Amino acid sequence: MREREVPKLKTHRGAKKRFKLTASGKIKRGHSHARHILTKKTTKRKRKLDQSDLVSKSDLPKVRKMLPYAS
């Protein structure tokens, strides 16, 4: 009898579009609140929102589960 294979894990498509892996294996993310209603936000705040940041330690397990093949 043939053994049953475990089905492949699916990548969360929304997570794939939002997160990137760094060379050292950390996960980068973008900031929210940077797309519209920008007139009331200060220039400094808008500049900071444009920079990418790393996913927090507490959120890493959730993000890694959504991206099973991102080593």
C-alpha positions as CSV (number, residue, x, y, z in Angstrom):
1,M,0.0,0.0,0.0
2,R,1.1,3.5,-0.8
3,E,1.7,5.9,2.1
4,R,-0.4,9.0,2.1
5,E,1.6,12.2,1.6
6,V,1.1,15.2,3.8
7,P,-0.5,18.0,1.8
8,K,1.6,21.1,1.1
9,L,1.1,24.1,3.3
10,K,-0.4,27.1,1.6
11,T,1.2,30.6,2.0
12,H,-1.2,33.3,3.1
13,R,-1.4,35.5,0.0
14,G,-2.0,38.7,1.9
15,A,1.0,38.1,4.1
16,K,3.2,37.3,1.1
17,K,2.4,40.8,-0.3
18,R,3.0,42.6,3.0
19,F,6.2,41.0,4.4
20,K,9.7,40.5,3.1
21,L,12.6,38.4,4.4
22,T,15.9,40.0,5.2
23,A,19.3,38.3,4.4
24,S,19.7,37.4,8.1
25,G,16.2,35.8,8.2
26,K,14.3,38.6,10.0
27,I,10.9,39.7,8.6
28,K,10.4,43.3,7.4
29,R,7.1,45.1,7.3
30,G,5.8,48.5,6.2
31,H,4.0,51.0,8.3
32,S,0.3,51.7,8.1
33,H,-1.4,55.2,8.0
34,A,0.8,56.4,5.2
35,R,-1.6,56.3,2.2
36,H,-4.1,59.1,2.6
37,I,-5.2,62.0,4.9
38,L,-1.5,63.1,4.9
39,T,-2.2,66.9,5.2
40,K,-2.7,66.8,9.0
41,K,0.4,64.6,9.6
42,T,3.7,66.2,10.2
43,T,6.6,65.9,7.7
44,K,8.6,64.0,10.2
45,R,5.8,61.5,10.9
46,K,5.2,60.9,7.2
47,R,9.0,60.4,6.7
48,K,9.1,57.8,9.5
49,L,6.0,56.0,8.1
50,D,7.8,55.6,4.8
51,Q,10.6,53.6,6.3
52,S,10.3,49.8,6.8
53,D,10.6,48.2,10.2
54,L,11.0,44.7,11.6
55,V,8.1,42.6,12.8
56,S,7.9,42.6,16.6
57,K,9.0,39.6,18.6
58,S,5.5,38.9,19.8
59,D,4.1,38.8,16.2
60,L,6.8,36.7,14.7
61,P,5.2,33.3,15.3
62,K,1.9,34.4,13.7
63,V,3.7,35.8,10.6
64,R,6.0,32.7,10.3
65,K,2.9,30.5,10.4
66,M,1.4,32.5,7.5
67,L,4.7,32.2,5.5
68,P,5.7,28.6,6.0
69,Y,8.3,28.5,3.2
70,A,10.0,31.8,4.2
71,S,13.0,30.2,6.0
